[in-house]
Amino acid sequence: MMAPSLLHPPSQLSPAAALELSQQAPALLQSSPSTVSSSPLGAIFSASESPELWIKYENLLLSCLRTGDDLAAQQCLERLAARFGEDNERIMAFRGLVKEAEAQHPGKLEAVLKDYEQILKENDTNIPITKRRVGLLRSMGRVSEAVSALVQLLDFSPTDAEGWSELADLYLSQGMYPQAIYALEEVVILAPNAWNIHARLGEMQCMAATASGAGGSSYQKYMAESLKRFSRSIELCDDYLRGYYGLKLVTMRLLKESGKPAKQNDEGGLRLPDTSTIERLNELATAKLSEIVRHSTAGDRGWRGYDEVEVAAARELLSEDASAASRIER
């Protein structure tokens, strides 16, 4: 697996990878200037500055907060603030994030929340602060307030894919599947070739099908949509593990129910494909997952970028399917 890089956002990194990045803080802070020019012209003529440097500072700040190195995070923040100014909306959001991380009790978090609300009273179009407020409300368990704030943000900025994705996640956490699906479909409209979003939508459709109960028209609709989304995901990315995992899971479930007729849903949506098509999709998913598990487990070159937890889940799913097939044969 490749070493994590400070040029890539650390939000999806494992704790171990985040720690590896945060350990680069002393070297980067020592090698880079502690005082920089806030003038755009000064930045042009400064040999020590580059866009990559500030990306590194931002990502290092986030990694340090994740690993509890508040001092290094504060130093990164001060470098960024010296360069871009305290009134920069992004810097304001980073400063709030640092305060959130340093808060030792709920009262401190309430104070940070009030700071956000004061900033928004002065400028209600400050999107970074609006998003920080949403994140803080969610972490404090005030989900309904977080949803309301996000809906207001999306009314103002309807092309904010990140906002729609967060809203979908909030709805999902409350078991509101139709709303979650609608919000994530907005993300697909904005990013139609994002294979991970198609797979995530397939997962939501599958969960909605489970919640609706097998046999009904809603179940058929959700399963057909889920199959469609996972298929689109692997069409866009031929080696996307989560896409193949979802496709395998859905086709396994449908094949177990193959004796039941596939009914057209009341809304006139997708009809499930015939059993032979589902079998072929299942075989495709089985072959690809087996290939990924085999090569990734062996550490073969070109197969080392997969998450170990996801590989283990794929191995377990394949084993479960093999065990079920063995019982049927007996």
C-alpha positions as CSV (number, residue, x, y, z in Angstrom):
1,M,0.0,0.0,0.0
2,M,1.3,3.5,-0.8
3,A,2.3,5.7,2.0
4,P,-0.3,8.5,2.8
5,S,0.4,11.9,1.3
6,L,-0.1,15.3,2.7
7,L,-1.3,16.4,-0.7
8,H,-4.5,14.3,-0.3
9,P,-7.4,15.0,2.1
10,P,-6.9,12.8,5.2
11,S,-10.6,12.5,6.1
12,Q,-10.9,8.9,4.8
13,L,-7.6,7.7,6.2
14,S,-7.3,5.0,8.8
15,P,-6.1,6.1,12.3
16,A,-2.7,4.6,11.6
17,A,-2.3,6.5,8.3
18,A,-3.4,9.7,10.0
19,L,-0.8,9.2,12.7
20,E,1.8,8.6,10.1
21,L,0.9,12.0,8.5
22,S,0.8,13.9,11.8
23,Q,4.3,12.7,12.6
24,Q,5.5,14.8,9.7
25,A,4.5,17.9,11.5
26,P,7.9,18.7,13.2
27,A,9.8,18.4,9.9
28,L,7.4,20.4,7.8
29,L,7.0,23.2,10.4
30,Q,10.8,23.5,10.8
31,S,11.5,23.5,7.0
32,S,8.8,26.0,6.1
33,P,8.8,29.7,7.1
34,S,6.9,30.7,10.2
35,T,6.2,34.2,8.8
36,V,4.8,34.7,5.3
37,S,3.5,37.5,3.3
38,S,-0.2,38.0,3.1
39,S,0.2,40.0,-0.1
40,P,-0.6,38.1,-3.4
41,L,2.4,39.8,-5.1
42,G,4.6,38.8,-2.2
43,A,3.5,35.2,-2.7
44,I,4.4,35.3,-6.3
45,F,8.0,36.4,-5.7
46,S,8.5,34.1,-2.6
47,A,10.5,31.1,-3.6
48,S,9.4,29.2,-0.5
49,E,5.7,29.4,-1.2
50,S,3.6,27.1,-3.4
51,P,0.0,26.0,-3.6
52,E,1.2,22.6,-2.5
53,L,2.6,24.0,0.8
54,W,-0.7,25.3,1.9
55,I,-2.5,22.1,1.0
56,K,0.0,20.3,3.1
57,Y,-0.6,22.7,6.0
58,E,-4.4,22.1,5.8
59,N,-4.1,18.4,5.6
60,L,-1.5,18.3,8.3
61,L,-3.7,20.3,10.6
62,L,-6.6,17.9,10.1
63,S,-4.3,14.8,10.7
64,C,-2.9,16.4,13.9
65,L,-6.4,17.1,15.2
66,R,-7.4,13.4,14.6
67,T,-4.4,12.2,16.5
68,G,-4.6,14.6,19.4
69,D,-1.6,16.8,18.5
70,D,-3.4,20.1,19.2
71,L,-0.1,22.1,19.5
72,A,1.0,21.2,16.0
73,A,-2.5,21.8,14.7
74,Q,-2.5,25.2,16.2
75,Q,0.9,26.0,14.6
76,C,-0.4,25.0,11.2
77,L,-3.4,27.2,11.7
78,E,-1.3,30.2,12.6
79,R,0.8,29.7,9.5
80,L,-2.4,29.6,7.4
81,A,-3.9,32.6,9.1
82,A,-0.7,34.6,8.6
83,R,-0.9,33.9,4.9
84,F,-4.6,34.2,4.2
85,G,-5.8,36.4,7.0
86,E,-8.2,35.9,9.9
87,D,-11.2,37.1,7.9
88,N,-10.7,34.3,5.3
89,E,-13.9,32.1,5.6
90,R,-11.8,28.9,5.3
91,I,-9.5,30.1,8.1
92,M,-12.5,30.9,10.3
93,A,-13.8,27.4,9.8
94,F,-10.4,25.9,10.6
95,R,-10.1,28.0,13.8
96,G,-13.6,26.8,14.8
97,L,-12.6,23.2,14.2
98,V,-9.5,23.6,16.4
99,K,-11.7,25.0,19.2
100,E,-14.0,22.1,18.8
101,A,-11.1,19.6,19.2
102,E,-9.8,21.4,22.2
103,A,-13.2,21.6,24.0
104,Q,-13.1,19.5,27.2
105,H,-16.8,19.6,28.1
106,P,-20.2,20.4,26.5
107,G,-20.1,24.0,27.7
108,K,-17.1,24.7,25.6
109,L,-18.9,23.2,22.6
110,E,-21.9,25.4,23.2
111,A,-19.6,28.4,23.3
112,V,-18.1,27.4,19.9
113,L,-21.6,27.0,18.5
114,K,-22.5,30.5,19.7
115,D,-19.4,31.8,17.9
116,Y,-20.6,30.2,14.7
117,E,-24.1,31.7,15.1
118,Q,-22.6,35.1,15.7
119,I,-20.5,34.9,12.6
120,L,-23.5,33.8,10.6
121,K,-25.6,36.7,11.9
122,E,-23.0,39.0,10.4
123,N,-22.7,37.0,7.2
124,D,-25.2,34.3,6.6
125,T,-23.5,33.3,3.3
126,N,-20.4,32.0,5.1
127,I,-20.6,28.5,3.8
128,P,-17.5,27.0,5.6
129,I,-18.9,28.2,8.9
130,T,-22.4,27.0,8.1
131,K,-20.9,23.5,7.4
132,R,-18.9,23.6,10.7
133,R,-22.1,24.5,12.5
134,V,-23.9,21.6,10.9
135,G,-21.1,19.2,11.9
136,L,-21.1,20.5,15.4
137,L,-24.8,20.2,15.8
138,R,-24.6,16.6,14.6
139,S,-21.8,15.7,17.0
140,M,-23.9,17.1,19.8
141,G,-26.9,14.9,18.9
142,R,-29.0,17.8,17.6
143,V,-29.8,16.1,14.3
144,S,-33.0,17.9,13.5
145,E,-31.3,21.2,13.8
146,A,-28.4,20.0,11.6
147,V,-30.9,18.9,8.9
148,S,-32.7,22.3,9.0
149,A,-29.4,24.1,8.7
150,L,-28.3,22.0,5.7
151,V,-31.7,22.4,4.0
152,Q,-31.3,26.2,4.3
153,L,-27.7,25.9,2.9
154,L,-28.9,23.9,0.0
155,D,-31.7,26.3,-0.8
156,F,-28.9,28.9,-1.1
157,S,-26.4,26.7,-2.8
158,P,-28.2,23.8,-4.6
159,T,-25.1,22.6,-6.4
160,D,-23.2,21.8,-3.2
161,A,-22.5,18.1,-3.7
162,E,-20.8,17.8,-0.3
163,G,-23.9,19.4,1.4
164,W,-26.3,17.0,-0.3
165,S,-24.1,14.0,0.6
166,E,-24.1,15.1,4.3
167,L,-27.9,15.6,4.2
168,A,-28.3,12.1,2.8
169,D,-26.1,10.7,5.6
170,L,-28.2,12.6,8.2
171,Y,-31.5,11.3,6.9
172,L,-30.0,7.8,6.7
173,S,-29.0,8.0,10.4
174,Q,-32.6,8.6,11.2
175,G,-33.9,5.7,9.0
176,M,-35.5,8.2,6.6
177,Y,-34.6,6.2,3.5
178,P,-36.7,8.0,0.8
179,Q,-35.3,11.3,1.9
180,A,-31.8,10.0,2.0
181,I,-32.1,8.5,-1.4
182,Y,-33.4,11.7,-2.8
183,A,-30.5,13.7,-1.4
184,L,-27.9,11.3,-2.7
185,E,-29.6,11.3,-6.2
186,E,-28.9,15.0,-6.2
187,V,-25.2,14.2,-5.7
188,V,-25.3,11.8,-8.7
189,I,-26.8,14.5,-10.8
190,L,-23.9,16.8,-9.9
191,A,-21.3,14.0,-10.2
192,P,-22.7,11.4,-12.7
193,N,-19.4,9.6,-13.1
194,A,-18.6,9.2,-9.3
195,W,-18.7,5.4,-9.0
196,N,-18.5,5.5,-5.2
197,I,-21.6,7.6,-5.1
198,H,-23.5,5.1,-7.3
199,A,-22.4,2.3,-5.0
200,R,-23.4,4.3,-1.9
201,L,-26.8,4.9,-3.5
202,G,-27.1,1.2,-4.2
203,E,-26.4,0.5,-0.5
204,M,-29.2,2.9,0.5
205,Q,-31.6,1.3,-1.9
206,C,-30.8,-2.1,-0.5
207,M,-31.3,-0.9,3.1
208,A,-34.6,0.7,2.1
209,A,-35.7,-2.6,0.5
210,T,-34.9,-4.5,3.7
211,A,-36.8,-2.0,5.8
212,S,-39.9,-2.2,3.4
213,G,-40.1,-6.0,3.8
214,A,-39.8,-8.6,1.1
215,G,-42.5,-9.3,-1.4
216,G,-44.1,-5.8,-1.8
217,S,-43.9,-3.5,-4.7
218,S,-41.6,-1.1,-2.8
219,Y,-39.2,-3.9,-2.1
220,Q,-39.1,-4.8,-5.8
221,K,-38.5,-1.2,-6.8
222,Y,-35.7,-0.7,-4.3
223,M,-33.9,-3.9,-5.2
224,A,-34.1,-3.1,-8.9
225,E,-32.7,0.4,-8.3
226,S,-30.0,-1.1,-6.1
227,L,-29.0,-3.6,-8.8
228,K,-28.9,-0.8,-11.3
229,R,-26.7,1.4,-9.1
230,F,-24.1,-1.3,-8.3
231,S,-23.9,-2.2,-11.9
232,R,-23.3,1.4,-12.9
233,S,-20.6,1.6,-10.2
234,I,-18.6,-1.2,-11.6
235,E,-19.2,0.0,-15.1
236,L,-17.5,3.2,-14.2
237,C,-14.7,1.6,-12.2
238,D,-13.8,-2.0,-13.1
239,D,-12.0,-2.8,-9.9
240,Y,-14.2,-1.1,-7.3
241,L,-14.5,-3.5,-4.4
242,R,-17.6,-2.0,-2.8
243,G,-19.4,-2.0,-6.1
244,Y,-18.8,-5.7,-6.6
245,Y,-19.6,-6.5,-3.0
246,G,-22.9,-4.8,-3.3
247,L,-23.7,-6.5,-6.6
248,K,-22.9,-9.9,-5.0
249,L,-25.0,-9.2,-1.9
250,V,-28.1,-8.1,-3.9
251,T,-27.9,-10.9,-6.4
252,M,-27.4,-13.5,-3.7
253,R,-30.6,-12.2,-2.0
254,L,-32.6,-12.1,-5.3
255,L,-31.5,-15.6,-6.2
256,K,-32.7,-16.9,-2.9
257,E,-36.1,-15.5,-3.8
258,S,-36.0,-16.6,-7.4
259,G,-39.1,-18.7,-6.9
260,K,-41.2,-15.6,-6.3
261,P,-42.4,-13.6,-9.3
262,A,-40.8,-10.2,-10.0
263,K,-43.7,-7.8,-9.9
264,Q,-43.9,-4.4,-11.5
265,N,-44.0,-1.8,-8.8
266,D,-47.0,0.5,-8.5
267,E,-45.0,3.5,-9.4
268,G,-44.1,2.1,-12.8
269,G,-40.4,2.0,-12.0
270,L,-37.7,-0.5,-12.9
271,R,-38.6,-4.2,-13.2
272,L,-36.1,-6.7,-11.9
273,P,-34.3,-8.6,-14.6
274,D,-34.9,-12.3,-15.2
275,T,-33.2,-15.0,-13.2
276,S,-30.6,-15.8,-15.8
277,T,-29.4,-12.2,-15.9
278,I,-29.2,-12.1,-12.1
279,E,-27.2,-15.3,-12.2
280,R,-24.7,-13.9,-14.7
281,L,-24.3,-10.7,-12.6
282,N,-23.8,-12.9,-9.5
283,E,-21.1,-14.9,-11.3
284,L,-19.4,-11.7,-12.5
285,A,-19.3,-10.3,-8.9
286,T,-18.1,-13.6,-7.5
287,A,-15.2,-13.9,-10.0
288,K,-14.1,-10.3,-9.5
289,L,-14.3,-10.4,-5.7
290,S,-12.4,-13.6,-5.6
291,E,-9.7,-12.1,-7.8
292,I,-9.5,-9.0,-5.6
293,V,-9.3,-11.0,-2.3
294,R,-6.7,-13.4,-3.7
295,H,-4.3,-10.8,-5.1
296,S,-4.8,-8.3,-2.2
297,T,-4.2,-11.0,0.4
298,A,-1.1,-12.1,-1.3
299,G,0.1,-8.4,-1.5
300,D,0.6,-8.7,-5.3
301,R,1.8,-5.6,-7.0
302,G,-1.0,-3.4,-8.2
303,W,-3.5,-4.9,-5.7
304,R,-2.4,-3.2,-2.5
305,G,-4.7,-0.2,-2.3
306,Y,-7.7,-2.0,-0.9
307,D,-8.9,-1.5,2.6
308,E,-8.2,-4.6,4.7
309,V,-11.6,-4.4,6.4
310,E,-13.4,-4.4,3.1
311,V,-11.3,-7.3,1.8
312,A,-12.1,-9.3,4.9
313,A,-15.8,-8.5,4.4
314,A,-15.6,-9.7,0.8
315,R,-13.9,-12.9,1.8
316,E,-16.6,-13.6,4.4
317,L,-19.4,-12.9,1.9
318,L,-17.8,-15.3,-0.6
319,S,-17.4,-18.0,2.1
320,E,-21.0,-17.5,3.1
321,D,-22.2,-18.0,-0.5
322,A,-20.0,-21.1,-0.9
323,S,-21.4,-22.6,2.3
324,A,-25.0,-22.0,1.2
325,A,-24.3,-23.6,-2.2
326,S,-22.7,-26.6,-0.5
327,R,-25.8,-27.1,1.7
328,I,-28.1,-26.9,-1.4
329,E,-26.0,-29.5,-3.2
330,R,-26.4,-31.9,-0.3
